[in-house]
Amino acid sequence: MGRVREATHAGSWYSDDGAQLDRELQSWLDDVPGYVREIEPEGAHCQAPVPGARAIIGPHAGLSYSGATAAYAYRCIDTSKVRRVFLLGPSHHVYLEKCVLSGCSEYQTPLGNIQVDRETIDELRSKPGGDAWQTMSIAADEDEHSLEMHLPFIYKTFESTIDRIRLVPIMVGNLRFAKEQMYGEMLAPYLANEENLFVISSDFCHWGSRFRFTLYKESENTRAVQLAARSRTGVPGELPIWKSIENLDWAGMREIARLDHRAFSQYLEETDNTICGRHPIGVLLASVNALYSRNQLDGALAASAADSPRLRFVKYDQSSKVHSPKDSSVSYASAYLYLPTH
């Protein structure tokens, strides 16, 4: 029997009592309506679960903060054909320039353990370019929260078939654009397989002096400025800071919804938005771009894209509303990616 990765954040970031955690997860999931309003691009509704949903994006903060938002992403999953979950999250504690794979055989949750797909991990290593994958140490694995925070939702979502579900945990390093492309192309055949689900772990803007990011932009026609926490002048415009943060996040969400890897990368270069899962998101977009031409994706934002690849955001929230430069917040967003079955 191989190594079991322990649920090291249980009891602090979320409940370590299985029955209580189950009730909390169920409550958040029950609060998601059967018809979910799509907020970016806005105007449409989707019925949850979404047949053909191949990936989701969801937050990884403490569940008391982000669980309600994450539930919207998990409600979009159609579990009927899924056998394998690829879980991609950023590294907050160890600096990496590659993607690393788990060396464990099981991941523990207070609800029960999830089996790691060692066969698929070995398959990734055996393919051309397989030396691009490293193995994460157990210490790095257990220190990191971006993967663990999704495990309770994964277990709960697949609880009726959990014995057949296999997990492929991937910690994504600080990748350049070309490396995001490389890993995206390597994972593209798995994304194309309807038996696989990709879970992309990411929070959005981390705003405040403790995050060294205090960007404020009143409108499209004004210059963006960094606010000082000790500033006596306060906010230089009439727009509340929290709304400026929301506008910044939604501009990035729109680039992601376009399914344009390069455009999202350019957005990050221009804004420096502190989206911690920027590289897992980049790898997902690179995979989609490897599977479909730009011409096939140019209509991704259109309401008529029902039979085309589409990514839709279904929930957005902030940990708190920032009104003063002294405040701080973290943003959360949930989305699903639909791919047509050929």
C-alpha positions in Angstrom: 0.0 0.0 0.0 1.3 3.5 -1.0 1.5 6.7 0.9 -1.7 8.5 2.0 -1.7 12.2 1.9 -3.3 13.4 5.1 -6.0 16.1 5.3 -3.6 18.6 6.9 -6.0 21.6 6.7 -9.0 19.8 8.2 -9.9 21.3 11.6 -8.7 24.7 10.6 -9.6 25.6 7.0 -12.7 23.4 7.2 -14.3 20.9 9.6 -12.5 17.7 10.5 -15.8 16.2 11.6 -17.1 14.1 8.7 -20.8 14.4 9.5 -20.6 18.2 10.1 -18.6 18.7 6.9 -21.1 16.6 4.9 -24.0 18.8 6.2 -22.2 22.0 5.3 -21.3 20.8 1.8 -24.9 19.6 1.2 -26.3 22.9 2.5 -24.1 24.9 0.0 -25.0 22.6 -2.8 -28.7 22.8 -2.0 -28.5 26.6 -2.1 -27.6 26.5 -5.8 -30.7 26.9 -8.0 -31.7 24.3 -10.6 -31.3 27.0 -13.3 -28.1 28.9 -12.8 -27.7 32.4 -14.1 -24.5 32.8 -16.2 -22.8 36.0 -15.2 -19.9 36.2 -17.7 -20.9 36.4 -20.4 -24.2 37.4 -18.9 -27.7 37.0 -20.0 -28.3 33.2 -20.2 -29.1 30.5 -17.8 -27.9 26.9 -17.6 -29.6 23.9 -16.1 -27.5 22.2 -13.4 -25.9 19.8 -13.9 -24.6 20.8 -17.4 -24.3 17.8 -19.7 -20.9 17.8 -21.4 -19.2 20.0 -18.7 -15.6 18.9 -19.0 -14.0 21.3 -16.5 -14.7 23.7 -13.7 -12.9 26.6 -12.1 -13.5 27.1 -8.3 -11.9 28.8 -5.3 -9.7 27.3 -2.6 -10.1 29.5 0.4 -11.4 28.3 3.8 -14.8 26.7 3.1 -16.6 29.2 5.4 -15.5 31.9 3.0 -15.6 30.2 -0.4 -17.7 27.1 0.0 -20.9 28.8 -1.2 -19.2 30.0 -4.4 -17.4 26.7 -5.0 -20.8 24.9 -4.8 -21.9 26.6 -8.0 -19.1 25.1 -9.9 -19.7 21.6 -8.5 -23.4 21.8 -9.2 -22.5 22.2 -12.9 -20.8 18.7 -13.0 -22.6 15.9 -14.8 -21.2 12.9 -13.0 -22.7 10.2 -15.2 -19.7 9.5 -17.3 -16.8 10.7 -15.2 -14.3 8.2 -14.0 -11.2 10.4 -13.4 -10.7 13.8 -12.0 -7.6 15.9 -12.9 -7.1 18.4 -10.1 -4.8 21.3 -11.0 -3.8 23.9 -8.4 -1.0 26.5 -7.8 1.9 26.2 -5.4 1.7 28.8 -2.6 4.7 27.5 -0.6 7.3 26.0 -2.9 8.7 27.8 -5.9 8.3 25.6 -9.0 9.0 26.1 -12.7 7.4 22.9 -13.8 4.3 20.8 -13.0 4.6 18.2 -10.3 2.6 15.0 -9.9 1.6 13.4 -6.6 3.6 10.5 -5.3 0.8 9.3 -3.1 -1.7 6.5 -3.6 -4.6 8.1 -1.7 -5.8 11.5 -0.6 -7.5 11.6 2.8 -10.7 13.7 3.5 -12.9 13.6 6.6 -15.5 12.0 4.4 -13.3 9.2 3.2 -10.3 8.7 1.0 -10.0 9.3 -2.7 -7.8 6.9 -4.8 -5.0 8.4 -6.9 -4.7 7.2 -10.4 -1.2 5.9 -10.4 -1.6 4.4 -13.9 -2.4 7.7 -15.5 0.4 9.4 -13.6 2.8 6.8 -14.9 1.3 7.2 -18.4 2.0 11.0 -18.4 5.6 10.3 -17.5 6.0 7.7 -20.2 4.9 9.9 -23.1 7.2 12.1 -25.1 8.2 15.0 -22.9 7.4 13.0 -19.9 10.6 14.3 -18.1 8.7 17.6 -17.8 6.8 16.1 -14.9 8.4 16.0 -11.5 7.1 14.4 -8.3 6.0 16.6 -5.4 7.4 15.8 -2.0 4.9 14.7 0.7 5.9 17.8 2.7 5.1 20.1 -0.2 1.9 18.2 -1.0 0.6 18.4 2.6 1.6 22.0 3.1 -0.3 23.1 0.0 -4.0 24.0 0.4 -5.0 24.7 -3.2 -5.6 21.0 -4.0 -6.8 19.9 -0.6 -9.6 22.4 -0.4 -11.4 20.8 -3.4 -11.2 17.3 -2.1 -14.3 17.5 0.2 -16.4 18.8 -2.8 -15.0 16.1 -5.1 -15.8 13.4 -2.6 -19.3 14.8 -2.0 -20.1 15.2 -5.7 -19.1 11.7 -6.5 -20.0 10.0 -3.2 -22.3 7.4 -4.9 -19.5 6.3 -7.2 -16.4 7.3 -5.2 -15.0 3.8 -5.3 -14.5 4.0 -9.1 -13.3 7.6 -9.2 -9.6 8.1 -9.6 -7.7 11.4 -8.9 -4.8 12.9 -10.8 -3.4 15.7 -8.6 -1.1 18.2 -10.4 0.6 21.1 -8.7 1.3 23.8 -11.3 4.4 25.9 -11.0 5.2 29.4 -12.1 5.1 28.7 -15.8 6.0 30.9 -18.7 3.4 31.1 -21.5 5.3 28.5 -23.6 5.4 26.0 -20.8 1.6 26.5 -20.2 1.2 25.7 -23.9 3.4 22.6 -23.5 1.6 21.2 -20.5 -1.8 22.1 -22.1 -0.9 20.2 -25.2 0.1 17.2 -23.2 -3.1 17.2 -21.2 -5.4 18.0 -24.2 -6.1 14.3 -25.1 -7.3 13.8 -21.5 -9.5 16.9 -21.6 -11.1 15.6 -24.8 -12.1 12.4 -23.1 -15.6 12.7 -21.6 -14.6 10.2 -18.8 -12.3 12.9 -17.4 -13.2 16.0 -15.4 -10.7 18.8 -14.9 -11.0 20.8 -11.7 -9.0 24.1 -11.8 -8.3 25.6 -8.4 -8.0 29.4 -8.2 -9.0 32.4 -6.2 -9.1 35.7 -8.0 -7.9 39.1 -6.9 -6.0 39.3 -3.6 -6.4 43.0 -2.7 -4.7 44.9 0.2 -1.3 45.9 1.5 -0.8 42.4 3.0 -0.9 41.1 -0.6 1.2 44.0 -2.0 -1.6 44.8 -4.4 -3.8 47.9 -4.0 -4.7 48.7 -7.6 -7.6 51.2 -8.1 -9.1 52.3 -11.4 -12.2 54.4 -11.3 -13.2 53.9 -15.0 -11.9 52.8 -18.4 -10.9 56.4 -19.0 -8.8 56.9 -15.9 -5.3 55.8 -15.0 -4.9 52.9 -12.6 -3.1 53.8 -9.3 -1.8 51.8 -6.3 -3.4 53.1 -3.1 -1.4 53.5 0.0 -2.8 52.0 3.2 -1.6 55.1 5.2 -2.9 57.6 2.6 -4.7 60.6 4.1 -6.6 61.3 0.9 -8.4 57.9 0.9 -10.1 56.8 -2.4 -9.2 59.2 -5.2 -12.6 58.6 -7.0 -16.3 58.0 -6.4 -16.2 54.3 -7.3 -15.9 52.1 -4.2 -12.7 50.1 -4.1 -14.6 46.8 -4.0 -16.3 47.7 -7.3 -12.9 48.5 -8.9 -11.7 45.1 -7.8 -14.8 43.5 -9.2 -14.3 45.3 -12.5 -10.7 44.1 -12.6 -11.7 40.5 -12.0 -14.6 40.6 -14.5 -12.2 41.8 -17.2 -10.1 38.7 -16.6 -13.1 36.5 -16.4 -14.2 37.8 -19.8 -10.8 36.9 -21.3 -11.0 33.4 -19.8 -14.6 33.0 -21.2 -13.2 33.8 -24.7 -11.1 30.7 -24.3 -8.1 32.7 -25.6 -4.9 31.6 -23.8 -2.8 34.5 -25.3 -5.4 37.1 -24.5 -5.6 36.0 -20.8 -1.8 36.1 -20.6 -1.8 39.6 -22.0 -4.5 40.7 -19.5 -2.3 39.4 -16.6 0.8 41.3 -18.0 -1.2 44.5 -18.3 -3.0 44.4 -14.9 -0.8 42.2 -12.7 -4.1 40.9 -11.1 -3.2 38.6 -8.3 -5.1 35.6 -9.6 -3.2 32.8 -7.7 -4.4 30.1 -10.1 -3.4 32.0 -13.2 -1.1 29.2 -14.4 -3.6 26.3 -13.9 -6.1 28.4 -15.7 -3.5 29.1 -18.4 -2.9 25.3 -18.8 -6.6 24.7 -19.2 -6.9 27.4 -21.8 -3.9 26.0 -23.6 -5.5 22.6 -23.7 -8.7 24.0 -25.2 -6.6 25.9 -27.8 -4.8 22.7 -28.7 -8.1 21.0 -29.3 -9.9 23.7 -31.3 -8.8 26.3 -33.8 -9.2 30.0 -33.1 -11.9 30.1 -35.7 -13.8 27.4 -33.8 -13.5 29.4 -30.6 -14.2 32.9 -31.9 -17.9 32.5 -31.2 -17.3 31.2 -27.6 -19.0 34.3 -26.1 -22.0 34.2 -28.3 -25.4 33.1 -26.9 -25.7 30.8 -29.9 -22.6 28.8 -28.9 -24.7 25.9 -27.5 -23.0 23.3 -29.7 -19.5 24.9 -29.5 -16.9 25.0 -26.7 -17.9 27.5 -24.1 -16.8 28.6 -20.7 -19.3 30.4 -18.5 -18.9 32.0 -15.1 -21.8 31.3 -12.8 -20.8 32.9 -9.5 -18.6 35.7 -8.2 -18.1 36.9 -4.6 -15.6 38.7 -2.4 -14.5 37.8 1.1 -15.4 41.3 2.2 -16.3 44.6 0.6 -13.2 46.9 0.6 -14.1 50.6 1.3 -10.8 51.8 2.6 -7.1 51.4 1.5 -6.6 49.8 4.9 -9.0 46.9 4.1 -8.3 43.7 2.3 -10.2 41.0 0.4 -9.9 37.9 -1.7 -12.2 37.3 -4.7 -13.8 34.0 -5.6 -15.3 32.9 -9.0 -16.8 29.7 -10.3 -17.2 28.6 -13.9 -17.8 25.5 -16.0 -16.3 24.5 -19.4 -18.5 22.7 -21.9 -17.0 20.7 -24.7 -19.2 19.1 -27.4 -18.9 15.4 -27.8 -17.7 14.3 -31.2 
